[in-house]
Amino acid sequence: MKNTPCRVQNLAGDGLCRVDYCQDCACFHLKVGYASLHIHPEAFLRLCSTLNAALARFQRQTKGTARPAALQH
């Protein structure tokens, strides 16, 4: 681990989560609530793919039923 603070670029975020990228450490910084993860790009790609697959499956299974309030836009 390095001792200097990361210089991150914000890529996306809202009140619940945020995704930043640091070119110095070549990691994505994923913040969800109070949790913070530093993830290498390959792992971040796999995480995104898994989350997208889970969301698609959830949406197929709940098609025609009321969506939980947390998922309504």
Sequence and secondary structure as in RCSB ss.txt:
>XXXX:A:sequence
MKNTPCRVQNLAGDGLCRVDYCQDCACFHLKVGYASLHIHPEAFLRLCSTLNAALARFQRQTKGTARPAALQH
>XXXX:A:secstr
  SS   EEEEEE SSEEEEEETTTTEEEEEETTEEEEE HHHHHHHHHHHHHHHHHHHHHTTTS   GGG  
